[in-house]
Amino acid sequence: MGVAGAKIERILVRGTNWIGDAVMSTPALGRLRSSFPTAEIMLLASPRTAGLFEAAPYLDRLLVYRRREEGWPAFLRMARALRRERADLAILFQNAFEAGLLARLGGVPLRVGYSAQGRGALLTHAVAQGPHRRDRFQAYDYLDLVATAERACFGREVAPPAGRPVPSLLAGADQTRAARARLASSGLGARGRPLVALNAGATNSRAKCWPEERFAALADRLVAELGAEVVLIGAAAERESAARVIAGMRAPGAVNLAGETSVSELVGLLAGCDLLVSNDTGPAHIAAALGRPTLTLFGPTNEFETAPTGPRATILRADGIECARCMLRDCPIDHRCMTRLGADAVAARAISLAQSAALPAPL
């Protein structure tokens, strides 16, 4: 469909539903703003991810889509709302059939997305998904969709990416205030000590999880060697795991906030942390994109595709594990990719990372 030169005044982006994916889409959102500087950009996001974008400079509006929570009535309401918005272009980062149908029923004339789930007929510019590459950073998938939109509207790519894309997030003033209040109510953040967050769970994969007793030993090392205050974070389903880590610590005073913060509050909290040590989960992507010192522990997942990326982010995995990057959610053998990561090795890397970042950096 030749539409080069089409005037684009309103752009709808259907965001992804997972936190890590949403963070990795931020380079594409930034490029979209650069390529369409005068257009109004609306992000259609789930409640799970909307809090990431409250201070995003490349967005004009957030549309919170509650289909998972409220069912198909929410889909119909959003389709009607989109018709009133009269968007000129939709870019679908989410690969679901439903996203294509929503854009079509919402009356968006130009619809760009991957031809996943048989939805190619719903798109005006369907991008074929090439062979899976385990060495390709996922952020490029979203950038390719923006490039397709550029070619559709201008006949060329407007802003080809230079170098490896680096996700970026900002914490807004309200998020920072909410995080400060949450920490104060838990007895943290008032003594000028470094604040260290630990994320010991992983909502969608037991195989990602480093042993809880090693997180406890790590926490004790960080208290002893950095004088750190320790806060455990994560989803509600990870609260019991966080409690077991705290119970295994010798040092007192660690606080369990797993399941107690919204994503919006979590952005503010991580923006003020001096260090996060985490399994391969969404909060690691948030902290890395905020520019905070972030150490992510990898085992069954592939860091080349999805490593949390930022100016102070690094990863650690055990050497010589022949079955590493298996992508299984439950290990069928002895979980060697994670159990061979010793607490001393993780502590040494974490302490080095924290010290190199000029601790502390208070909220």
FIKOLVO-603960 format. One record per residue (C-alpha): residue number from 0; residue in one letter; x, y, z. Coordinates in pm, 1 decimal, always signed. Each point is the difference from the previous one (the first is absolute). Example, Ala and Ser with C-alpha at 12.3 -4.5 7.8 and 13.67 -1.06 7.14 Angstrom:
<i->0, aa->A, u->+1230.0, v->-450.0, w->+780.0> $
<i->1, aa->S, u->+137.0, v->+344.0, w->-66.0> $
This chain:
<i->0, aa->M, u->+0.0, v->+0.0, w->+0.0> $
<i->1, aa->G, u->+175.1, v->+318.1, w->-113.2> $
<i->2, aa->V, u->-61.0, v->+281.7, w->+243.6> $
<i->3, aa->A, u->+331.1, v->+187.7, w->-5.4> $
<i->4, aa->G, u->-62.8, v->+361.3, w->+87.8> $
<i->5, aa->A, u->-307.3, v->-77.6, w->+211.1> $
<i->6, aa->K, u->-61.4, v->+261.4, w->+268.2> $
<i->7, aa->I, u->+25.7, v->-157.5, w->+341.6> $
<i->8, aa->E, u->-154.3, v->+199.3, w->+283.0> $
<i->9, aa->R, u->-84.3, v->-273.4, w->+252.8> $
<i->10, aa->I, u->+187.2, v->-324.2, w->+63.5> $
<i->11, aa->L, u->-125.5, v->-290.4, w->+207.3> $
<i->12, aa->V, u->+257.6, v->-244.0, w->+138.8> $
<i->13, aa->R, u->-124.7, v->-326.9, w->+145.8> $
<i->14, aa->G, u->+257.4, v->-74.7, w->+267.0> $
<i->15, aa->T, u->+111.6, v->-337.0, w->+125.7> $
<i->16, aa->N, u->-144.7, v->-162.1, w->+311.0> $
<i->17, aa->W, u->+319.1, v->-118.3, w->+172.0> $
<i->18, aa->I, u->+214.1, v->+246.3, w->+193.2> $
<i->19, aa->G, u->+333.8, v->-102.0, w->-150.6> $
<i->20, aa->D, u->-139.4, v->+11.0, w->-353.7> $
<i->21, aa->A, u->-152.2, v->+341.0, w->+66.2> $
<i->22, aa->V, u->+334.0, v->+137.6, w->+120.2> $
<i->23, aa->M, u->+174.5, v->-141.6, w->-307.1> $
<i->24, aa->S, u->-250.2, v->+184.1, w->-220.4> $
<i->25, aa->T, u->+112.3, v->+342.3, w->+127.4> $
<i->26, aa->P, u->+269.9, v->+56.1, w->-267.0> $
<i->27, aa->A, u->-268.6, v->-49.5, w->-264.8> $
<i->28, aa->L, u->-232.0, v->+245.2, w->+175.1> $
<i->29, aa->G, u->+278.8, v->+255.2, w->+12.9> $
<i->30, aa->R, u->+71.6, v->-48.0, w->-368.4> $
<i->31, aa->L, u->-370.4, v->+33.6, w->-78.4> $
<i->32, aa->R, u->-3.2, v->+339.7, w->+169.9> $
<i->33, aa->S, u->+306.4, v->+109.9, w->-198.1> $
<i->34, aa->S, u->-149.5, v->-115.4, w->-328.7> $
<i->35, aa->F, u->-345.0, v->+151.4, w->+60.3> $
<i->36, aa->P, u->+82.7, v->+304.2, w->+216.1> $
<i->37, aa->T, u->-334.3, v->+178.4, w->-39.8> $
<i->38, aa->A, u->-229.7, v->-301.7, w->+27.0> $
<i->39, aa->E, u->-194.8, v->-83.8, w->+314.3> $
<i->40, aa->I, u->+126.1, v->-338.8, w->+121.5> $
<i->41, aa->M, u->-233.9, v->-211.3, w->+211.5> $
<i->42, aa->L, u->+114.3, v->-320.5, w->+169.8> $
<i->43, aa->L, u->-264.2, v->-264.9, w->+63.3> $
<i->44, aa->A, u->+136.9, v->-187.7, w->+301.6> $
<i->45, aa->S, u->-115.9, v->-256.7, w->+251.0> $
<i->46, aa->P, u->-27.3, v->+99.9, w->+366.9> $
<i->47, aa->R, u->+308.6, v->-217.3, w->+58.2> $
<i->48, aa->T, u->+223.3, v->+219.0, w->-218.9> $
<i->49, aa->A, u->-165.0, v->+343.7, w->-4.5> $
<i->50, aa->G, u->+190.1, v->+115.4, w->+309.0> $
<i->51, aa->L, u->+327.5, v->-29.5, w->-189.1> $
<i->52, aa->F, u->-91.6, v->+286.7, w->-228.7> $
<i->53, aa->E, u->-140.6, v->+265.8, w->+233.1> $
<i->54, aa->A, u->+298.3, v->+229.6, w->-60.4> $
<i->55, aa->A, u->+80.9, v->-109.5, w->-356.2> $
<i->56, aa->P, u->+98.6, v->+306.3, w->-207.3> $
<i->57, aa->Y, u->-82.3, v->-172.2, w->-330.9> $
<i->58, aa->L, u->-369.8, v->-55.1, w->+80.2> $
<i->59, aa->D, u->-290.4, v->+240.0, w->+6.0> $
<i->60, aa->R, u->-257.6, v->-228.4, w->+156.8> $
<i->61, aa->L, u->-42.2, v->-336.7, w->+168.8> $
<i->62, aa->L, u->-312.3, v->-205.7, w->-69.2> $
<i->63, aa->V, u->-36.3, v->-273.5, w->+262.0> $
<i->64, aa->Y, u->-157.8, v->-312.5, w->-148.3> $
<i->65, aa->R, u->-160.8, v->-236.1, w->+253.2> $
<i->66, aa->R, u->-103.7, v->-287.7, w->-224.1> $
<i->67, aa->R, u->+172.8, v->-261.8, w->+215.3> $
<i->68, aa->E, u->-168.7, v->+136.2, w->+311.5> $
<i->69, aa->E, u->-343.6, v->+83.2, w->-143.2> $
<i->70, aa->G, u->-38.5, v->-235.8, w->-295.7> $
<i->71, aa->W, u->-150.2, v->+65.0, w->-342.8> $
<i->72, aa->P, u->-216.3, v->+296.1, w->+110.2> $
<i->73, aa->A, u->+330.2, v->+187.5, w->+45.4> $
<i->74, aa->F, u->+96.4, v->-94.6, w->-356.8> $
<i->75, aa->L, u->-324.4, v->+138.6, w->-140.6> $
<i->76, aa->R, u->+27.1, v->+319.4, w->+204.9> $
<i->77, aa->M, u->+355.7, v->+54.3, w->-119.6> $
<i->78, aa->A, u->-93.3, v->-61.7, w->-364.2> $
<i->79, aa->R, u->-267.0, v->+269.4, w->+27.0> $
<i->80, aa->A, u->+242.1, v->+235.0, w->+177.9> $
<i->81, aa->L, u->+260.1, v->-47.6, w->-272.4> $
<i->82, aa->R, u->-250.3, v->+89.5, w->-270.2> $
<i->83, aa->R, u->-52.7, v->+330.1, w->+179.5> $
<i->84, aa->E, u->+378.0, v->+55.6, w->+20.1> $
<i->85, aa->R, u->+32.1, v->-23.3, w->-380.5> $
<i->86, aa->A, u->+361.2, v->-116.4, w->+2.3> $
<i->87, aa->D, u->+175.4, v->+4.3, w->-337.8> $
<i->88, aa->L, u->+254.7, v->-272.1, w->+73.4> $
<i->89, aa->A, u->+13.8, v->-298.0, w->+234.7> $
<i->90, aa->I, u->+322.9, v->-182.0, w->+83.7> $
<i->91, aa->L, u->-59.0, v->-329.7, w->+175.7> $
<i->92, aa->F, u->+286.9, v->-104.6, w->+224.0> $
<i->93, aa->Q, u->-223.0, v->-271.5, w->+144.0> $
<i->94, aa->N, u->-20.0, v->-299.2, w->-232.5> $
<i->95, aa->A, u->-349.1, v->-117.9, w->+99.9> $
<i->96, aa->F, u->-281.6, v->-43.0, w->-253.4> $
<i->97, aa->E, u->-213.8, v->+213.3, w->+230.2> $
<i->98, aa->A, u->+231.7, v->+299.3, w->-42.3> $
<i->99, aa->G, u->-48.6, v->-8.5, w->-377.3> $
<i->100, aa->L, u->-375.2, v->-37.5, w->+34.0> $
<i->101, aa->L, u->-20.4, v->+289.3, w->+245.4> $
<i->102, aa->A, u->+191.2, v->+232.2, w->-232.9> $
<i->103, aa->R, u->-218.9, v->-105.6, w->-293.5> $
<i->104, aa->L, u->-327.2, v->+45.5, w->+187.8> $
<i->105, aa->G, u->+136.9, v->+323.3, w->+143.2> $
<i->106, aa->G, u->+7.6, v->+141.0, w->-351.6> $
<i->107, aa->V, u->+375.4, v->+62.0, w->-25.0> $
<i->108, aa->P, u->+77.8, v->+18.6, w->-374.9> $
<i->109, aa->L, u->+370.5, v->-97.5, w->+17.6> $
<i->110, aa->R, u->+77.6, v->-304.5, w->+214.0> $
<i->111, aa->V, u->+356.2, v->-128.5, w->+38.7> $
<i->112, aa->G, u->+92.9, v->-320.7, w->+180.5> $
<i->113, aa->Y, u->+147.1, v->-345.7, w->-29.3> $
<i->114, aa->S, u->-213.1, v->-252.5, w->-185.7> $
<i->115, aa->A, u->-32.1, v->-216.4, w->+311.1> $
<i->116, aa->Q, u->-298.7, v->-211.8, w->+102.4> $
<i->117, aa->G, u->-151.5, v->+14.2, w->-346.7> $
<i->118, aa->R, u->-80.3, v->+369.0, w->+25.4> $
<i->119, aa->G, u->+170.2, v->+110.5, w->-323.7> $
<i->120, aa->A, u->-332.7, v->+82.6, w->-166.8> $
<i->121, aa->L, u->-76.8, v->+246.3, w->+280.9> $
<i->122, aa->L, u->+315.5, v->+201.2, w->-72.8> $
<i->123, aa->T, u->+75.6, v->+237.6, w->-283.8> $
<i->124, aa->H, u->+374.2, v->-53.9, w->+47.8> $
<i->125, aa->A, u->+60.5, v->-351.6, w->+126.6> $
<i->126, aa->V, u->+363.6, v->-72.3, w->+82.0> $
<i->127, aa->A, u->+107.9, v->-360.9, w->-47.3> $
<i->128, aa->Q, u->+179.5, v->-149.2, w->+296.3> $
<i->129, aa->G, u->+333.4, v->-135.1, w->-110.6> $
<i->130, aa->P, u->+175.8, v->-304.3, w->+143.4> $
<i->131, aa->H, u->+55.1, v->+21.0, w->+372.0> $
<i->132, aa->R, u->+344.9, v->+133.5, w->+86.3> $
<i->133, aa->R, u->+126.6, v->-65.5, w->+349.6> $
<i->134, aa->D, u->+269.1, v->+266.4, w->-32.0> $
<i->135, aa->R, u->-233.9, v->+291.2, w->-85.4> $
<i->136, aa->F, u->-101.3, v->+247.1, w->+269.1> $
<i->137, aa->Q, u->-377.5, v->+12.8, w->+24.4> $
<i->138, aa->A, u->-7.7, v->+381.5, w->-16.8> $
<i->139, aa->Y, u->+74.5, v->-30.3, w->-372.7> $
<i->140, aa->D, u->-337.3, v->-169.1, w->-55.8> $
<i->141, aa->Y, u->-181.5, v->+316.3, w->+106.6> $
<i->142, aa->L, u->+239.5, v->+226.7, w->-187.9> $
<i->143, aa->D, u->-69.9, v->-197.3, w->-318.7> $
<i->144, aa->L, u->-370.4, v->+79.9, w->+32.1> $
<i->145, aa->V, u->+72.8, v->+371.2, w->+33.4> $
<i->146, aa->A, u->+226.9, v->-23.3, w->-305.7> $
<i->147, aa->T, u->-288.3, v->-161.3, w->-192.6> $
<i->148, aa->A, u->-227.0, v->+288.2, w->+101.7> $
<i->149, aa->E, u->+264.6, v->+251.3, w->-112.8> $
<i->150, aa->R, u->+26.2, v->-164.1, w->-340.8> $
<i->151, aa->A, u->-379.4, v->-10.0, w->-31.0> $
<i->152, aa->C, u->-42.1, v->+367.8, w->+84.4> $
<i->153, aa->F, u->+317.9, v->+156.4, w->-142.5> $
<i->154, aa->G, u->+125.0, v->-250.7, w->-254.8> $
<i->155, aa->R, u->+320.2, v->-53.2, w->+199.3> $
<i->156, aa->E, u->+134.0, v->-61.9, w->+347.7> $
<i->157, aa->V, u->+23.3, v->+334.7, w->+176.1> $
<i->158, aa->A, u->+226.0, v->-80.6, w->+292.4> $
<i->159, aa->P, u->+193.9, v->-324.6, w->-40.3> $
<i->160, aa->P, u->+130.9, v->-109.4, w->+340.1> $
<i->161, aa->A, u->+365.0, v->+62.0, w->+77.9> $
<i->162, aa->G, u->+160.2, v->-271.5, w->+210.4> $
<i->163, aa->R, u->-167.2, v->-238.2, w->+241.3> $
<i->164, aa->P, u->-325.7, v->+140.5, w->+137.5> $
<i->165, aa->V, u->-0.7, v->+81.4, w->+371.4> $
<i->166, aa->P, u->-339.6, v->+6.1, w->+177.3> $
<i->167, aa->S, u->-66.8, v->+305.3, w->+212.1> $
<i->168, aa->L, u->-257.1, v->+89.7, w->+265.3> $
<i->169, aa->L, u->-56.4, v->+304.8, w->+218.2> $
<i->170, aa->A, u->-159.8, v->+16.1, w->+343.6> $
<i->171, aa->G, u->-249.4, v->+280.4, w->+40.9> $
<i->172, aa->A, u->-24.0, v->+222.4, w->+305.8> $
<i->173, aa->D, u->-317.4, v->-173.3, w->+120.9> $
<i->174, aa->Q, u->+164.7, v->-339.8, w->-33.3> $
<i->175, aa->T, u->+303.6, v->+117.6, w->+195.0> $
<i->176, aa->R, u->-215.9, v->+146.2, w->+278.4> $
<i->177, aa->A, u->-207.6, v->-318.8, w->+24.2> $
<i->178, aa->A, u->+313.9, v->-212.7, w->+22.9> $
<i->179, aa->R, u->+150.6, v->+223.9, w->+266.8> $
<i->180, aa->A, u->-318.3, v->-23.3, w->+205.6> $
<i->181, aa->R, u->-13.0, v->-378.6, w->-39.7> $
<i->182, aa->L, u->+360.1, v->-37.7, w->+114.7> $
<i->183, aa->A, u->-47.6, v->+238.2, w->+292.0> $
<i->184, aa->S, u->-304.9, v->-193.0, w->+120.0> $
<i->185, aa->S, u->+217.1, v->-313.9, w->-3.2> $
<i->186, aa->G, u->+280.6, v->+163.4, w->+196.2> $
<i->187, aa->L, u->+238.4, v->+31.4, w->-295.8> $
<i->188, aa->G, u->+170.8, v->+288.0, w->-174.3> $
<i->189, aa->A, u->+48.5, v->+233.3, w->+294.4> $
<i->190, aa->R, u->+350.7, v->-91.0, w->+117.4> $
<i->191, aa->G, u->+209.8, v->+85.5, w->-305.2> $
<i->192, aa->R, u->+96.4, v->-364.8, w->-59.0> $
<i->193, aa->P, u->+14.5, v->-159.0, w->-345.3> $
<i->194, aa->L, u->-332.8, v->-150.8, w->-101.0> $
<i->195, aa->V, u->+24.1, v->-343.5, w->-162.4> $
<i->196, aa->A, u->-297.1, v->-176.3, w->-159.7> $
<i->197, aa->L, u->-10.7, v->-375.0, w->-52.7> $
<i->198, aa->N, u->-244.3, v->-180.9, w->-227.9> $
<i->199, aa->A, u->+9.3, v->-368.8, w->+91.8> $
<i->200, aa->G, u->-303.5, v->-120.2, w->-195.0> $
<i->201, aa->A, u->-111.9, v->-34.3, w->-360.1> $
<i->202, aa->T, u->-372.0, v->-6.1, w->-69.3> $
<i->203, aa->N, u->+4.9, v->-212.6, w->-313.9> $
<i->204, aa->S, u->+296.0, v->-234.3, w->+56.2> $
<i->205, aa->R, u->+135.6, v->-194.2, w->+295.2> $
<i->206, aa->A, u->+309.4, v->-85.2, w->-203.8> $
<i->207, aa->K, u->+105.7, v->+367.1, w->-0.8> $
<i->208, aa->C, u->+27.3, v->+11.8, w->+377.0> $
<i->209, aa->W, u->+332.6, v->+5.1, w->+180.4> $
<i->210, aa->P, u->-30.5, v->-191.0, w->+331.9> $
<i->211, aa->E, u->-162.2, v->+197.9, w->+278.4> $
<i->212, aa->E, u->+266.2, v->-91.1, w->+254.9> $
<i->213, aa->R, u->+262.2, v->+155.3, w->-226.9> $
<i->214, aa->F, u->-200.0, v->+321.1, w->-26.6> $
<i->215, aa->A, u->-2.1, v->+1.7, w->+381.8> $
<i->216, aa->A, u->+377.6, v->-49.3, w->+13.6> $
<i->217, aa->L, u->+44.8, v->+273.2, w->-262.2> $
<i->218, aa->A, u->-216.8, v->+238.2, w->+200.7> $
<i->219, aa->D, u->+210.7, v->-58.5, w->+310.7> $
<i->220, aa->R, u->+317.9, v->+75.0, w->-196.1> $
<i->221, aa->L, u->-149.1, v->+322.9, w->-134.8> $
<i->222, aa->V, u->-101.7, v->+109.9, w->+348.6> $
<i->223, aa->A, u->+343.5, v->-85.5, w->+141.9> $
<i->224, aa->E, u->+215.7, v->+145.3, w->-278.1> $
<i->225, aa->L, u->-209.0, v->+290.9, w->-127.9> $
<i->226, aa->G, u->-200.6, v->+84.7, w->+309.7> $
<i->227, aa->A, u->-304.3, v->-45.8, w->-220.0> $
<i->228, aa->E, u->-367.5, v->+10.5, w->+75.5> $
<i->229, aa->V, u->-171.9, v->-290.4, w->-176.6> $
<i->230, aa->V, u->-345.3, v->-8.6, w->-156.5> $
<i->231, aa->L, u->-151.9, v->-303.8, w->-170.9> $
<i->232, aa->I, u->-219.9, v->+77.8, w->-299.7> $
<i->233, aa->G, u->-211.4, v->-201.2, w->-242.1> $
<i->234, aa->A, u->-353.0, v->-98.3, w->-86.6> $
<i->235, aa->A, u->-262.1, v->-114.1, w->+247.5> $
<i->236, aa->A, u->+63.8, v->-362.3, w->-100.9> $
<i->237, aa->E, u->+363.2, v->+45.5, w->+106.0> $
<i->238, aa->R, u->-70.3, v->+133.5, w->+348.7> $
<i->239, aa->E, u->+50.8, v->-332.1, w->+176.7> $
<i->240, aa->S, u->+332.1, v->-50.2, w->-177.1> $
<i->241, aa->A, u->+111.3, v->+345.9, w->+112.5> $
<i->242, aa->A, u->-107.2, v->-82.8, w->+356.9> $
<i->243, aa->R, u->+212.9, v->-315.4, w->-3.3> $
<i->244, aa->V, u->+302.0, v->+201.7, w->-114.3> $
<i->245, aa->I, u->-45.0, v->+241.4, w->+290.7> $
<i->246, aa->A, u->-49.7, v->-288.9, w->+243.8> $
<i->247, aa->G, u->+331.0, v->-148.3, w->-117.8> $
<i->248, aa->M, u->+197.5, v->+318.8, w->+62.2> $
<i->249, aa->R, u->+210.7, v->+52.4, w->+309.9> $
<i->250, aa->A, u->-15.6, v->+379.2, w->-25.8> $
<i->251, aa->P, u->-324.4, v->+158.6, w->+122.9> $
<i->252, aa->G, u->-207.0, v->+271.7, w->-160.1> $
<i->253, aa->A, u->-65.8, v->-118.0, w->-355.6> $
<i->254, aa->V, u->-346.4, v->+93.8, w->-125.4> $
<i->255, aa->N, u->-232.3, v->-204.1, w->-218.6> $
<i->256, aa->L, u->-183.2, v->+220.3, w->-253.5> $
<i->257, aa->A, u->-71.5, v->-279.8, w->-249.4> $
<i->258, aa->G, u->-359.3, v->+36.8, w->-113.9> $
<i->259, aa->E, u->-44.7, v->+330.0, w->+186.0> $
<i->260, aa->T, u->+102.4, v->+248.8, w->-267.5> $
<i->261, aa->S, u->-169.9, v->+90.3, w->-323.1> $
<i->262, aa->V, u->+217.3, v->+8.4, w->-309.6> $
<i->263, aa->S, u->-12.4, v->+379.4, w->+21.4> $
<i->264, aa->E, u->+132.8, v->-6.7, w->+358.5> $
<i->265, aa->L, u->+259.0, v->-259.1, w->-100.0> $
<i->266, aa->V, u->+138.3, v->+236.2, w->-264.6> $
<i->267, aa->G, u->+45.7, v->+266.9, w->+266.4> $
<i->268, aa->L, u->+152.1, v->-243.9, w->+245.6> $
<i->269, aa->L, u->+251.2, v->-144.7, w->-246.7> $
<i->270, aa->A, u->+95.4, v->+348.6, w->-118.9> $
<i->271, aa->G, u->+126.1, v->+65.2, w->+352.5> $
<i->272, aa->C, u->+174.1, v->-332.5, w->+58.0> $
<i->273, aa->D, u->+376.0, v->-20.6, w->+6.6> $
<i->274, aa->L, u->-2.3, v->-359.1, w->-123.7> $
<i->275, aa->L, u->-241.1, v->-266.6, w->-120.2> $
<i->276, aa->V, u->+92.4, v->-368.9, w->-11.5> $
<i->277, aa->S, u->-266.4, v->-199.2, w->-176.9> $
<i->278, aa->N, u->-92.5, v->-310.9, w->-186.5> $
<i->279, aa->D, u->-85.6, v->+58.8, w->-366.5> $
<i->280, aa->T, u->-329.9, v->+181.5, w->+57.7> $
<i->281, aa->G, u->-181.2, v->+324.2, w->-78.6> $
<i->282, aa->P, u->+137.0, v->+206.4, w->+291.8> $
<i->283, aa->A, u->+354.7, v->-60.1, w->-126.9> $
<i->284, aa->H, u->-98.5, v->+159.2, w->-330.9> $
<i->285, aa->I, u->-153.6, v->+294.9, w->+184.8> $
<i->286, aa->A, u->+305.4, v->+67.2, w->+216.2> $
<i->287, aa->A, u->+240.6, v->-35.6, w->-292.7> $
<i->288, aa->A, u->-204.2, v->+238.6, w->-215.3> $
<i->289, aa->L, u->-6.1, v->+250.2, w->+287.2> $
<i->290, aa->G, u->+379.5, v->-5.2, w->-5.2> $
<i->291, aa->R, u->+35.1, v->-162.2, w->+341.8> $
<i->292, aa->P, u->+270.1, v->-258.9, w->+80.4> $
<i->293, aa->T, u->-166.7, v->-329.2, w->-93.5> $
<i->294, aa->L, u->+137.5, v->-354.0, w->+22.6> $
<i->295, aa->T, u->-218.3, v->-262.8, w->-167.5> $
<i->296, aa->L, u->+58.8, v->-371.3, w->+52.8> $
<i->297, aa->F, u->-49.0, v->-211.4, w->-311.7> $
<i->298, aa->G, u->-39.8, v->-373.3, w->-42.5> $
<i->299, aa->P, u->-275.8, v->-146.8, w->-219.4> $
<i->300, aa->T, u->-72.8, v->+319.9, w->-194.3> $
<i->301, aa->N, u->+194.9, v->+162.6, w->-280.4> $
<i->302, aa->E, u->+179.0, v->+322.9, w->+87.1> $
<i->303, aa->F, u->+71.6, v->+75.9, w->-365.3> $
<i->304, aa->E, u->-373.4, v->+46.7, w->-61.4> $
<i->305, aa->T, u->-126.2, v->+143.7, w->+325.3> $
<i->306, aa->A, u->+275.9, v->+116.2, w->+234.6> $
<i->307, aa->P, u->-97.3, v->+306.8, w->+204.1> $
<i->308, aa->T, u->+198.5, v->+276.8, w->-165.4> $
<i->309, aa->G, u->+118.5, v->+333.3, w->+132.9> $
<i->310, aa->P, u->+311.7, v->+203.7, w->+73.7> $
<i->311, aa->R, u->+49.2, v->-173.4, w->+338.7> $
<i->312, aa->A, u->-147.2, v->-341.3, w->-76.9> $
<i->313, aa->T, u->+189.1, v->-327.4, w->-10.7> $
<i->314, aa->I, u->-79.9, v->-369.5, w->+12.5> $
<i->315, aa->L, u->+153.1, v->-307.6, w->+158.0> $
<i->316, aa->R, u->-36.1, v->-363.2, w->-98.5> $
<i->317, aa->A, u->+186.6, v->-317.3, w->+92.7> $
<i->318, aa->D, u->+269.0, v->-113.9, w->-243.7> $
<i->319, aa->G, u->+3.9, v->-334.0, w->-176.2> $
<i->320, aa->I, u->-368.1, v->-90.6, w->+28.5> $
<i->321, aa->E, u->-76.5, v->-199.5, w->-312.8> $
<i->322, aa->C, u->-377.4, v->+30.1, w->+33.4> $
<i->323, aa->A, u->-4.7, v->+376.4, w->+73.3> $
<i->324, aa->R, u->-255.5, v->+210.9, w->-188.5> $
<i->325, aa->C, u->-236.1, v->-298.4, w->-24.5> $
<i->326, aa->M, u->-301.4, v->+235.0, w->+49.6> $
<i->327, aa->L, u->-178.3, v->-258.5, w->+216.0> $
<i->328, aa->R, u->-215.4, v->+126.8, w->+285.9> $
<i->329, aa->D, u->+74.1, v->-300.4, w->+220.0> $
<i->330, aa->C, u->+337.8, v->-172.6, w->+3.0> $
<i->331, aa->P, u->-26.1, v->-374.2, w->-73.6> $
<i->332, aa->I, u->+338.3, v->-77.6, w->+156.6> $
<i->333, aa->D, u->+196.6, v->+172.2, w->+279.4> $
<i->334, aa->H, u->-42.6, v->+374.2, w->-75.9> $
<i->335, aa->R, u->+375.5, v->+26.3, w->-46.9> $
<i->336, aa->C, u->-15.1, v->+326.4, w->-196.2> $
<i->337, aa->M, u->-111.6, v->+180.2, w->+315.1> $
<i->338, aa->T, u->+136.6, v->-216.0, w->+283.1> $
<i->339, aa->R, u->+354.3, v->+29.3, w->-134.3> $
<i->340, aa->L, u->-15.6, v->+375.2, w->+52.1> $
<i->341, aa->G, u->+154.6, v->+33.2, w->+344.2> $
<i->342, aa->A, u->-100.4, v->+265.8, w->+250.0> $
<i->343, aa->D, u->+360.5, v->+122.5, w->+28.7> $
<i->344, aa->A, u->+31.4, v->+52.4, w->-377.0> $
<i->345, aa->V, u->-329.8, v->+186.9, w->-15.8> $
<i->346, aa->A, u->+88.5, v->+210.4, w->+304.3> $
<i->347, aa->A, u->+337.8, v->+94.6, w->-144.4> $
<i->348, aa->R, u->-155.6, v->+113.5, w->-327.9> $
<i->349, aa->A, u->-284.9, v->+183.6, w->+176.9> $
<i->350, aa->I, u->+230.8, v->+182.8, w->+239.6> $
<i->351, aa->S, u->+233.4, v->+102.9, w->-281.7> $
<i->352, aa->L, u->-292.6, v->+130.3, w->-203.1> $
<i->353, aa->A, u->-142.0, v->+193.2, w->+293.3> $
<i->354, aa->Q, u->+330.4, v->+155.3, w->+99.6> $
<i->355, aa->S, u->+74.3, v->+108.5, w->-356.0> $
<i->356, aa->A, u->-327.9, v->+191.4, w->-3.0> $
<i->357, aa->A, u->+102.2, v->+237.4, w->+282.6> $
<i->358, aa->L, u->-235.7, v->-109.2, w->+277.2> $
<i->359, aa->P, u->-235.4, v->+121.4, w->+123.6> $
<i->360, aa->A, u->-242.3, v->+180.3, w->-232.0> $
<i->361, aa->P, u->-302.8, v->+80.7, w->+217.5> $
<i->362, aa->L, u->-354.4, v->+41.2, w->-124.6> $
